[in-house]
Amino acid sequence: MTKAKILLQSISDVKEFVSAVSMCDFDVDLISGRYAVDAKSIMGIFSLDLSNAIDLIAYTDDSQALFSHISKFVVK
């Protein structure tokens, strides 16, 4: 399991993020407060509070490919 914080600031960011995450063959969740949604779901992501950073959890030990595609959204 790998964790990170991400920030999605626009509709195009959400579309690009979902496109990248959808290529993964493992589960990825986004958590905002007490809500958790599938990171591959555009509707689920829009139900979250996108004004702050969101916790990402990738259920794999080999998430290097994922993070190379979503690096611009990761909060350092």
Secondary structure, DSSP 8 states (H G I E B T S, - for coil): -EEEEE---SHHHHHHHHHHHHT-SS-EEEEETTEEEETT-HHHHHTS-TTS-EEEEESSS--HHHHHHSGGGB--
